[in-house]
Amino acid sequence: MLKKRGRRRLWAVWGTMLLAAALAKKVLPKPIGMLSLALLLGGAVGNFIDRLLFGFVTDMFATTFMNFPVFNVADIGVVVGGVLLCIHVIFTYSKEPKPEEKP
């Protein structure tokens, strides 16, 4: 049985491969969809590299004007990518019929 750390790495590798495959196959062909997947992938890979090299993620941005968690550039990519993906799915993702389904 895998230890907790091993399972986390396995999930991280699996998620990274899934995002890379979605980008390569152009699952979301519109620019906002591709950008959101690219930001998610970049953030995931950045945090994964930190975990592999150091065993933890290095956070570097602390806001002093309000009580907010410390974060890093990869976290920004994950959050912005996630928000863009939600916006894309809610507002711009259309369920157009596939070419073989058109009458």
NUGULUM-330397 format. One line per field, with one value per atom (N, C-alpha, C): atom name; x, y, z. Coordinates in steps of 0.02 Angstrom, whole numbers, plus 50000, padded with zeros to 5 digits. Each point is the difference from the previous one (the first is absolute). Layout:
residues N
zamar: CA, ...
u: X, ...
v: Y, ...
w: Z, ...
END
This chain:
residues 103
zamar: N, CA, C, N, CA, C, N, CA, C, N, CA, C, N, CA, C, N, CA, C, N, CA, C, N, CA, C, N, CA, C, N, CA, C, N, CA, C, N, CA, C, N, CA, C, N, CA, C, N, CA, C, N, CA, C, N, CA, C, N, CA, C, N, CA, C, N, CA, C, N, CA, C, N, CA, C, N, CA, C, N, CA, C, N, CA, C, N, CA, C, N, CA, C, N, CA, C, N, CA, C, N, CA, C, N, CA, C, N, CA, C, N, CA, C, N, CA, C, N, CA, C, N, CA, C, N, CA, C, N, CA, C, N, CA, C, N, CA, C, N, CA, C, N, CA, C, N, CA, C, N, CA, C, N, CA, C, N, CA, C, N, CA, C, N, CA, C, N, CA, C, N, CA, C, N, CA, C, N, CA, C, N, CA, C, N, CA, C, N, CA, C, N, CA, C, N, CA, C, N, CA, C, N, CA, C, N, CA, C, N, CA, C, N, CA, C, N, CA, C, N, CA, C, N, CA, C, N, CA, C, N, CA, C, N, CA, C, N, CA, C, N, CA, C, N, CA, C, N, CA, C, N, CA, C, N, CA, C, N, CA, C, N, CA, C, N, CA, C, N, CA, C, N, CA, C, N, CA, C, N, CA, C, N, CA, C, N, CA, C, N, CA, C, N, CA, C, N, CA, C, N, CA, C, N, CA, C, N, CA, C, N, CA, C, N, CA, C, N, CA, C, N, CA, C, N, CA, C, N, CA, C, N, CA, C, N, CA, C, N, CA, C, N, CA, C, N, CA, C, N, CA, C, N, CA, C, N, CA, C
u: 50042, 49958, 50044, 49980, 50038, 49991, 50054, 49995, 49962, 49981, 49961, 50036, 50065, 50039, 50001, 50007, 50001, 49934, 49946, 49933, 49990, 50025, 49994, 50038, 50061, 50039, 49967, 49971, 49965, 49941, 49961, 49944, 50025, 50056, 50028, 50022, 50033, 50022, 49940, 49950, 49940, 49964, 49992, 49966, 50038, 50066, 50042, 49994, 50001, 49993, 49931, 49949, 49932, 49994, 50028, 49998, 50040, 50059, 50041, 49963, 49966, 49962, 49942, 49967, 49944, 50025, 50058, 50029, 50020, 50032, 50024, 49942, 49946, 49943, 49952, 50015, 49958, 49928, 49992, 49934, 49957, 50031, 49966, 50034, 49974, 50036, 50001, 49954, 49999, 50060, 50024, 50061, 49994, 49943, 49994, 50004, 49974, 50004, 50071, 50036, 50070, 50043, 49987, 50038, 49988, 49937, 49985, 50035, 50000, 50034, 50076, 50028, 50071, 50021, 49960, 50015, 49995, 49949, 49994, 50059, 50020, 50056, 50065, 50011, 50060, 50004, 49945, 49999, 50011, 49968, 50008, 50072, 50030, 50070, 50047, 49988, 50042, 49998, 49941, 49995, 50029, 49991, 50026, 50077, 50030, 50074, 50025, 49966, 50019, 49996, 49947, 49992, 50053, 50019, 50052, 50068, 50016, 50067, 50008, 49949, 50007, 49957, 49951, 49954, 49942, 49998, 49946, 49998, 49946, 49992, 50023, 50044, 50026, 49951, 49971, 49956, 50040, 49986, 50042, 49962, 49936, 49963, 49956, 50014, 49959, 49969, 49935, 49966, 50000, 50023, 50003, 49940, 49963, 49943, 49936, 50000, 49941, 50023, 49959, 50015, 49982, 50051, 49991, 50056, 49987, 50053, 50059, 50059, 50060, 49996, 50021, 49993, 50061, 50002, 50056, 49972, 50044, 49980, 49960, 50019, 49963, 49928, 49991, 49932, 49959, 50031, 49965, 49976, 50043, 49981, 49942, 50001, 49947, 49934, 50001, 49939, 49972, 50043, 49977, 49975, 50036, 49979, 49933, 49991, 49936, 49942, 50012, 49947, 49984, 50051, 49988, 49963, 50017, 49966, 49926, 49986, 49930, 49963, 50031, 49969, 49988, 50048, 49993, 49943, 49997, 49947, 49931, 49995, 49935, 49976, 50045, 49978, 50017, 50056, 50019, 50000, 49996, 50001, 49933, 49999, 49937, 49997, 49942, 49992, 49975, 50045, 49983, 49999, 49955, 50000, 50063, 50022, 50059, 49983, 50049, 49986, 49957, 50010, 49962, 49928, 49985, 49932, 49957, 50030, 49961, 49955, 49939, 49953, 50019
v: 49941, 50059, 50062, 50049, 50062, 50042, 50033, 50047, 50061, 50042, 50059, 50045, 50010, 50043, 49969, 49934, 49966, 50007, 49995, 50008, 50071, 50049, 50069, 50011, 49972, 50006, 49966, 49942, 49963, 50040, 50031, 50042, 50061, 50029, 50058, 49982, 49943, 49979, 49985, 49966, 49983, 50063, 50048, 50063, 50040, 50001, 50035, 49969, 49933, 49966, 50012, 50002, 50012, 50071, 50049, 50069, 50006, 49967, 50003, 49967, 49944, 49967, 50043, 50033, 50045, 50058, 50026, 50054, 49974, 49942, 49973, 49982, 49973, 49980, 50058, 50058, 50059, 49986, 49974, 49984, 50064, 50054, 50066, 50043, 50000, 50032, 50077, 50030, 50074, 50025, 50060, 50027, 50003, 50021, 50005, 49931, 49950, 49932, 49974, 50012, 49978, 50038, 50065, 50040, 49974, 49985, 49975, 49934, 49954, 49936, 50010, 50046, 50013, 50029, 50046, 50028, 49947, 49958, 49946, 49952, 49982, 49955, 50032, 50063, 50034, 50005, 50016, 50004, 49932, 49949, 49932, 49976, 50012, 49979, 50039, 50065, 50040, 49976, 49987, 49974, 49930, 49959, 49932, 50000, 50045, 50005, 50021, 50048, 50019, 49941, 49961, 49943, 49947, 49989, 49951, 50023, 50063, 50025, 50013, 50029, 50021, 49961, 49964, 49963, 50043, 50062, 50046, 50055, 50038, 50055, 50064, 50037, 50063, 50056, 50030, 50057, 50063, 50052, 50060, 50066, 50001, 50063, 50002, 50049, 50010, 50069, 50003, 50064, 50028, 50061, 50031, 50044, 50018, 50046, 49963, 49933, 49961, 49930, 49967, 49933, 49951, 49977, 49957, 49949, 49939, 49949, 50020, 49975, 50011, 49954, 50025, 49961, 50010, 49964, 50006, 50009, 50005, 50012, 49941, 49939, 49942, 50000, 50022, 50005, 50051, 50054, 50050, 49968, 49961, 49966, 49952, 49963, 49952, 50037, 50052, 50037, 50036, 50036, 50037, 49950, 49945, 49949, 49969, 49988, 49972, 50048, 50063, 50051, 50007, 50003, 50004, 49939, 49941, 49940, 50002, 50024, 50007, 50050, 50057, 50050, 49970, 49964, 49969, 49950, 49957, 49949, 50032, 50050, 50030, 50044, 50041, 50050, 49987, 49971, 49994, 49930, 49950, 49931, 49985, 49983, 49985, 49927, 49973, 49930, 49997, 50018, 49997, 49927, 49982, 49930, 49985, 49938, 49978, 49996, 50004, 49999, 49941, 49941, 49941, 50001, 50045, 50004, 50052, 50042, 50051, 49967, 50027, 49970, 50014
w: 50000, 50000, 50000, 49961, 49995, 50063, 50019, 50056, 49977, 50048, 49984, 49950, 50008, 49955, 49930, 49995, 49935, 49964, 50037, 49970, 49973, 50037, 49978, 49935, 49997, 49939, 49942, 50013, 49948, 49973, 50045, 49979, 49961, 50022, 49966, 49929, 49993, 49933, 49956, 50028, 49962, 49977, 50045, 49982, 49948, 50006, 49952, 49931, 49998, 49936, 49970, 50041, 49976, 49971, 50034, 49974, 49935, 49998, 49939, 49941, 50013, 49947, 49976, 50047, 49981, 49957, 50016, 49959, 49932, 49997, 49937, 49953, 50028, 49959, 49987, 50028, 49992, 50020, 50060, 50026, 50004, 50018, 50001, 49947, 49938, 49945, 50001, 50036, 50002, 50039, 49983, 50033, 50076, 50027, 50072, 50033, 49967, 50026, 50000, 49945, 49996, 50051, 50008, 50049, 50071, 50016, 50067, 50013, 49952, 50009, 50005, 49961, 50002, 50068, 50027, 50066, 50055, 49995, 50049, 49996, 49939, 49991, 50025, 49983, 50023, 50076, 50032, 50073, 50032, 49972, 50027, 49993, 49943, 49989, 50046, 50008, 50044, 50072, 50025, 50069, 50005, 49949, 50000, 50001, 49962, 50000, 50069, 50032, 50068, 50047, 49995, 50045, 49987, 49937, 49985, 50025, 49989, 50018, 50075, 50031, 50069, 50049, 49976, 50044, 50023, 49980, 50017, 49948, 50000, 49952, 50034, 49966, 50027, 49983, 50052, 49991, 50013, 49960, 50004, 50004, 49985, 50001, 50062, 50042, 50061, 49996, 50009, 49999, 50071, 50006, 50066, 50015, 49948, 50010, 50018, 49995, 50021, 50020, 50038, 50022, 49944, 49963, 49943, 49999, 49978, 50000, 49955, 50017, 49961, 49938, 49942, 49939, 49955, 49944, 49952, 49929, 49952, 49931, 49973, 50017, 49976, 50027, 50062, 50028, 49961, 49979, 49959, 49935, 49968, 49938, 50010, 50055, 50014, 50012, 50040, 50016, 49938, 49965, 49940, 49947, 49991, 49952, 50019, 50064, 50023, 49990, 50015, 49991, 49925, 49957, 49928, 49974, 50026, 49979, 50019, 50060, 50022, 49955, 49986, 49956, 49931, 49975, 49934, 49998, 50050, 50001, 50008, 50043, 50013, 49942, 49972, 49952, 49927, 49985, 49929, 49973, 50042, 49975, 49969, 49936, 49966, 49981, 50003, 49981, 49927, 49955, 49930, 49978, 49956, 49977, 49961, 50008, 49962, 49927, 49955, 49928, 49977, 50030, 49978, 50027, 50049, 50027, 49965, 49957, 49966, 49948, 49994, 49951, 49928
END
